[in-house]
Amino acid sequence: MLKRLTVTPAIALLIGACGPPPPPPPPPLLDPTGSYDFTVVAEGITVNGLLTIRGSSKEDYAGAIDSDMGSAMMTQIEIDGQPMSFYIAAADMSGEVEFDSTGFNVGRSGGMGTASFRGTKRE
């Protein structure tokens, strides 16, 4: 019985010391800067244009959208991993985009219908 009482805590201590493997390293910080050709499709209407993001993680990001329907500035661009959030004052609209290896893709569905927003980064 005494042997069992000393072996059990020793095993528990050994298991606790080994523990699970360390977590994987976090993904690299997103760098959204650059130019993206984009297409928005909403309720049967297609709008094409160019989205440009400049700045750095140490400074504020800023952006501009130029499309068939006009131009607008993007502000309040925030990146905390994924997604990237932004605000377009001219449309009083805030949004988020999820980046992948070639650009970004967003699909939305709500009270005003469905929309998709896809951008491909220029080389």
C-alpha positions in Angstrom: 0.0 0.0 0.0 2.8 2.4 0.9 4.5 1.6 -2.4 1.3 2.5 -4.3 1.0 5.8 -2.4 4.5 6.9 -3.4 4.2 5.7 -7.0 0.9 7.4 -7.8 2.1 10.9 -7.0 5.3 10.3 -8.9 3.4 9.2 -12.0 1.1 12.3 -11.7 4.2 14.5 -11.4 5.8 12.9 -14.4 2.6 13.3 -16.5 2.2 16.9 -15.4 5.9 17.7 -16.2 5.6 16.3 -19.7 2.4 18.2 -20.5 1.0 18.9 -23.9 3.2 20.0 -26.8 3.7 23.8 -27.1 1.2 25.6 -29.2 2.1 26.3 -32.8 3.6 29.8 -33.5 1.1 32.5 -34.4 0.7 33.3 -38.1 2.7 36.2 -39.5 1.0 39.6 -39.2 -1.2 40.4 -42.2 0.3 43.0 -44.6 -2.7 44.3 -46.6 -0.8 47.0 -48.4 -1.0 47.0 -52.2 -3.5 47.3 -55.0 -6.4 44.9 -55.5 -8.7 44.6 -58.5 -12.1 43.9 -57.1 -15.6 43.0 -58.1 -18.8 43.5 -56.0 -21.9 41.7 -57.0 -25.1 42.8 -55.2 -28.6 42.1 -56.2 -27.7 41.5 -59.8 -25.5 44.6 -60.1 -21.8 44.2 -60.7 -19.3 46.9 -59.9 -15.6 46.6 -60.8 -12.7 48.7 -59.5 -9.4 49.1 -57.8 -8.8 49.1 -54.0 -5.5 50.5 -52.8 -4.2 50.2 -49.2 -1.1 52.0 -48.0 0.7 52.5 -44.6 2.2 50.0 -42.2 1.5 48.2 -38.9 3.5 50.9 -37.2 1.5 53.7 -38.7 -2.1 54.1 -39.6 -3.3 52.3 -42.7 -5.3 54.3 -45.3 -7.0 53.2 -48.5 -8.9 54.3 -51.5 -11.6 52.7 -53.7 -11.9 53.7 -57.4 -14.8 52.0 -59.2 -17.3 52.4 -62.1 -19.5 54.3 -59.6 -16.9 56.7 -58.3 -14.2 57.0 -55.7 -14.1 56.9 -51.9 -11.5 56.9 -49.1 -11.2 54.0 -46.6 -10.3 54.9 -43.0 -10.2 53.2 -39.7 -8.4 50.3 -41.2 -7.7 47.9 -38.4 -5.9 44.5 -38.4 -5.9 42.2 -35.5 -5.1 38.9 -37.2 -8.0 38.2 -39.4 -10.3 39.8 -40.6 -9.3 43.4 -41.6 -12.0 45.9 -40.7 -12.5 49.3 -42.4 -14.8 52.3 -42.7 -15.9 54.2 -45.9 -17.3 57.5 -44.9 -18.8 58.4 -48.3 -21.1 55.4 -48.0 -21.4 55.4 -44.2 -20.4 51.8 -44.3 -18.1 49.7 -42.2 -17.0 46.2 -43.3 -14.6 43.4 -42.9 -12.6 41.3 -45.4 -10.9 38.0 -44.9 -7.6 37.7 -46.8 -6.2 34.6 -48.4 -3.0 33.9 -50.4 -4.3 35.8 -53.5 -6.5 38.6 -52.1 -9.8 38.7 -50.2 -13.3 37.3 -50.5 -16.5 38.3 -48.6 -20.0 37.1 -48.9 -22.9 38.8 -47.1 -26.5 38.1 -46.7 -29.0 40.2 -44.9 -32.2 42.2 -44.9 -31.1 44.1 -48.1 -30.2 40.9 -50.0 -26.9 39.2 -50.8 -23.6 40.5 -51.9 -20.1 39.3 -52.6 -16.9 41.3 -52.6 -13.8 39.6 -54.1 -10.4 41.2 -54.7 -7.2 39.9 -56.3 -3.9 41.4 -55.4 -1.9 42.9 -58.3 1.7 41.6 -58.6 
